[in-house]
Each structure stands twice: as C-alpha cells, then as structure tokens.
C-alpha cells in the first residue's frame, strides 16, 4: 500500500541568462506542511561549474538545473 503523504523536495532556482544562480528556494518534507526556505549557499554559482562540496539538497537542485538547461536549449532552438 502506498502512503498518501510522503516526504519530498522541490527546488525553485532563479538564474540569470548567463546561468548564474540568483536565488534558490527549496521545499522539503511533507509538502502540505512545509514552506520554502532560501539557500544562499547556491547563489552566485554558475549552473555549469557549481561547486557541490558541502551543499545540501544536491539531488533536487541538480534536477532543477537539468530542467533549466533543457529549457535554455529549447529556447535557443526557437530563435
């Protein structure tokens, strides 16, 4: 039987056009009971050359970066 409420994570990254992270917010835990928290440790890093040492929530941030890269590639193909 599946649990209806299970812990999860969501990352929202705001980047500049050059790929520099301007803001990183992560929601962690049982989604209905959680709030987004800002993680300044990612701010100012480039999505292409990010230093993953001593970073929290690596998996969810990496997933968000992958989506940003796909979107950037799609936008370049439209031009």
Number of C-alpha atoms within 10 A of each C-alpha: 3 5 6 5 10 10 12 12 16 17 23 16 20 15 19 11 8 9 18 19 20 15 18 19 18 19 18 18 15 13 15 9 9 14 13 15 12 16 16 13 12 22 16 15 17 16 20 11 9 13 11 10 7 8 11 12 14 13 11 18 22 15 13 17 20 13 12 17 15 12 12 13 11 11 10 9 8 6 5
